[in-house]
Amino acid sequence: MNISKRLMSQVPHMRGYMLGMIALAMLAGTFVVAQAFSINQIITAAFLAHQGLQQVALLLLFLLLVILGRALLSWGNEVINNRASVQAKTYLRQRLLGQLLALGPAYTRQERSGELASTFVEGTEALDAYFGQFLPQIFATACIPAIVLVAVFATDVLSGVALLLMAPVLPILLALIGKKANALNKQQWKQLSVLSAHFLDIMQGMVTLKQFGGSHAQRDTVKQVSEQFRKVTMKVLRVAFLSAFVMEMGATISMAVIAVEIGMRLLAGQMSFATAFLVLLLMPEFYQPLRMLGTRFHASMESTAAAERIFAILDEPLPASSGAACAATPALRHELRFEDVSYTYGSGAEERPVLHNVTFTLKAGKKVALVGPSGSGKSTLAALLLRFMEPTGGTILADDVPLSQMTAQAWRELVSWVPQRPYLFNTTLAENIRLGRPDAPMDEVVAAAKRARLHEFVQSLSQGYQTVIGERGLSLSGGQIQRLSLARAFLNNTPLLILDEATANLDSVNEKEVLQAMEDLMRERMTLIIAHRLHTVMQADQLVLLDKGRVVGIGTHEELLAKAGLYRQMVLAYQRKEVA
């Protein structure tokens, strides 16, 4: 579907706004003709009929009312245009955010954060030129010249024919230049997205850049990208200026041709002064909307380029995580079972299998640890369990109900996840803890913080739980961040817990406190542990040993250690590392 048609068809209530724009455009055309007629009558009466002020007073009053009416129509047009623009931007921004959330990390990991942020913020904002300027101008261009043309035909048929013959010149010129402008605007938008992505990368990696002395190299990279953006922007501006010049030239030549024709007929006595003057008054009003359409058209090119990127994201197929709603979401009281679960990244020539027929069971109240070398598939299994993506083969069942038969949202309400690097938002401590339960009362938030060994630290802050912790929790230590993540899990109080080595990169004091909180959290709860360290493995009731995406062993620590295989090698390597 054409981008313009899609923009108009997918925004709710746009039909009502469009009808309002058409009505105002028709009224504007009527007022244009009325103004020209009244001016013509006043000039004719005052200078040809030599009438006084009293004789033309009513005409002057009528002209004043017409001018006031045009001003009110202009104001009403701005109100409708702005409301339509805000409505469209808000709707598409909400849809875009909803789509990104539905696509989940499996999609966003493949895209640059800066490019997505640029599309979400600047891309939707760029639509203002389309809905607030170009779309209303289309209706104005369709209505006002048509009404003026009818008035000219009613006044003088020959002038109307001349105007009708010259009218297509501007749209043809606009169409010829528009193709080139469209391609350049797409290129400009792409370069802006690349520039945004580079800048965000630098901001997020500022510490690393400083540490390794990479600031100058990145500065040069941004300089190059900025220079490319400048060059594309200058090309766009050149085309826009050329377009404006050509449109002005076309309109001027067209009006000059008609003016010469009128002048010759006037001198020959084939046309009265009043008729000629009226046609000359209406001519600029006929071409003005066409001129403005050229200007608005180039302003809208950035909008359509941004819209293409927005619709590309909206058209991304969602992961098959909705499924048909089952009779009831299970309470997960018995077991969680993986049956021949496989997963492959990519498709076609880019296929990369990472899991092969994984089968194991997690019982209620038990702790299962996934162990294996880096790249063995542990994190992929956790992502499948969190419904960030769906298995390409096999089934995951919760109390004998396939996860594919539940909505992802309903399933996630049964799961708490404590990642290795928790993400904290730039808001208060209380709101960060409440992430999974926004309506949780304050006493439950405090109770969760106490169980996570976080409350004492919060009490030392002047604003307590209302302290804003900064972006990504930069004002907190690693141990405090992990305890806050555990507090979230305590507050959610779900039957299934997924732990991704929450004690990594902590000092011994913080590690001890976090381990105590973790033991409390795991008590009598179904827990899946993504294990990277030996002491974490020792806490599990059962180990699932993975290698190259396959299960190569299941048992306790002692059982797997007794076998001369991969697990023993991993334990020995870990022990040598600890001794060293």
Beta strands, then each sheet from edge to edge (+ up, - down):
strand 1: 335-345
strand 2: 352-363
strand 3: 367-371
strand 4: 393-398
strand 5: 401-402
strand 6: 415-418
strand 7: 496-500
strand 8: 526-530
strand 9: 542-547
strand 10: 550-555
sheet 1: 2+ 1- 4+ 5-
sheet 2: 6+ 7+ 8+ 3+ 9+ 10-
end
